[in-house]
Amino acid sequence: MDNNKSSKNIELYLDYLKYERKLSNNTVASYRYNLIKIAEYFKDSDITNLNEDDIRNFLYKVEESSRTKSHYLTALKTFYDYMVELEIITTNPCINIKMPKMEKRLPKFLTEEEINKLLDIKLTKPIDYRNKAMLELLYATGVRISELLNLTMSNYNKEDALIKVMGKGKKERVIPLSDITIKYLDLYINEYRNYILKDKLSDYLFVNYNGNKMSRQGFFKILNELCDKSGIKKEISPHIIRHSFATHLLNNGADLRIIQELLGHENISTTEIYSHVSNEKIKDDYQKHPHYSK
């Protein structure tokens, strides 16, 4: 980004998010990305001094989805709020701009058959047992990838068959574990974890050969390799496994409130999207029924 004035104020704002608001590194990086993309669009103009028409024109002309435009507008609104607070500008030019109407997107998920294929890992090496334990835990609990990778040894309670997870907003929740998940967790912990660590020490439950916490990039690489081996052709990510966990629970009769608690959703409206997925499946199954066309 060439514009020094824009760059200075953006960095000032990002420092505020990081050190005063104490937002996560991923959230700060998201705001950075959006603001830099906006600054690049306006090239030599200082985005600090954009007016309402400038922003409306940008949102109208930029070739992005409604979701991405909403992210841009959120980043700008909060950026200008901070600029007003510092008295760099007098008013927020976004104050009268409404969020773009979001297109409804149902979450993608794997079928139970596809999940079983993904979990059917050939166990020959120590890392196979680690990967099996990670995937079993991810699908059995629906935890976010950050929550999975931040688990420590003390978060796992075999006696009570549960894990403690630190979720968004540093809210702790307790999630029960199935017998099959406990089986592969114990195999990994008791037989193979120290082999992977060699002579190193780590509090993290899932580690790599450097003795460090498993990284997001490392986990994505493992997941993609397992997906290829299992012959699954769909796009896959840890979040899709989380969606699969919630969808399969609902399809098998679980209460929406229970799913909300397990997923760590603050509002039930976030969890209700899985009701739409379930309804779509019912409709699809009905249309495939031989009596439907008669």
Beta strands, then each sheet from edge to edge (+ up, - down):
strand 1: 156-157
strand 2: 162-166
strand 3: 172-176
sheet 1: 1+ 2- 3+
end
